[in-house]
């Protein structure tokens, strides 16, 4: 049974930082493409970042334009964990953040192409 568990959300002032973690109970973690999405009430789930592993120390990362330069996605295949380091946070970053896994090593920025989802963690940025 695949399980993704996010942690690290919370309340932070604008300009602050948070690090989200997603621990995956999954078959072969390294073969999965991992992503972070976010959602606010009444809106569709929005792509934030994704990471794939090409073997060895080669990783590929992808970001939404709105977070490029402020957020960093990383993964630790030995710990079956993916992280999202968020800096220079803005009030518009406020959302529920979801970790997602795609059963292919290839990138996608589309929510419906991901196979597994965590329960979400709330991030609130105050102005």
N, C-alpha and C positions, 0 to 999 in steps of 0.2 A: 504494500500500500504506500503510495507516494504521499509525502507530507512536506509542506513548506511552512516554516514558522518564522514570521518576521518579528523583529524587536528593535528598540532604539528610538521609536517615535517619541514625541513630546511637544512641549511648548517652549518656544525660543523667541528671542527678540530679533527684529530685522537686523541683518548683518551678522548674525550668529551662525553657528555650525551644529550639525547633528550627523551621526553616523548610524545608518540603518544596517541591520544584519538579517540574513535569511538563511536559516539552517535547513538543509534539505535531507530528507530521508528518501533516497532515490536509488535506483539500481546502479547505474554507472554515471555518476555525477558529471564526470569530465566530458561525456558524450552529449550532454545537454547544453543547448543555448539558454542562457539565463537573462531575464529582463526585469526591469522595474517599470511599473506603470503607476499612475495616480488618477484619482477621481474625486470630483467634488459633486455634491448633490445636484441632480438634474442635468448633469453633463456626462458625456461618454468617457470611458476610461482612456487616458492619454498616455502615450509612450513617453518614457523619461530616458531610459538608457538600457543598453544590452551589451552582453559580453559573450564571446565565443572563444573556444580554445582550439588552437591548430596543432597542438603537440609541443612538447618541450616547454620552452619559456615564451612561446609565441601566443599572444592573445590579441583579439581584435575587439575594439570597443566602439560603441555607437551612441550618439546622444541627440536628444531633441535640441533644436536651436535655442530654445528658451532656457536651457540649463548648461549649455556648452560653456566651458571655462569656469563653471562654478561647482559642478557635480563631477564626481569620479566614481566609476564602477570598477570593482575588482572582484576577483574570486580566488578562493583557496581550495583547490581540488582535493587536497589531503584532508581538509576539514569539512568538505561538502557544504561550503558556505559562500555566499555572495554578499558583497557589501556595497553600500551606496554612501559615499562621503559627500555631504552637502555643506557647502560654505557660502558665504555672502547671501544668506537666505533672505527672501523677500516675502511680503505678505501674500503675494499671488502664488507662492509655493505651497500655501496651505491646502491640504488635501489628505485623503487616505491613500497611503502608498502600499502598493501590492507587489509582491515578488511573484515571478512566473517562470515556469520551466517549459522548454520546448524540446521534444524528443528527437532532436536532430542537431548536429553541431553548427547549423547555418543560421545566420541572423534573420530576424524579422522584427519589424516595428509595429506589427499589427496585432492587436490583442487577441483576435479570434484564432490566430495561428498558434497560440500557446496552449499546451495541454494541461498544465497543472497550475494552480493558484494558491497562494497563501490567504490568510484571513484578513490581512491588511493591518496597517498601523497608522494611527493618526499623527500627522505633523501639523502643528499650528504655529504660524509665524506672526507675532504681534508687531504692530507698527509703532 
